[in-house]
């Protein structure tokens, strides 16, 4: 009777470990997606900042002082700053180094 109980428990433990493995795999996939998204968002910030700077430089070199174009440049920079702040606010902290007292990794 005890042997059957042990076999049932071992089988259940195998199921739990298999489920945990699937969860960890899904978590790794999600982490990769987040990293890719952050990289894309940071690229967008760089692009917007570059466009704003090119526009500002072109206006300065041409001696143009059109208030509408100056406002457009200011708006581009503001949007880039807002996007950069959003990316920074939603960027996960760096992972803890091993041996830091955190839970053991499987």
Secondary structure, 3 states (H helix, E strand, C coil): CHHHHHHHHHHHHHHHHHHHHHHHHHHHHHHHHHHHHHHHHHHHHHHHHHHHHHHHHHHHHHCCCCHHHHHHHHHHHHHHHHHHHHHHHCCCCCCCCCCCCCCCCC
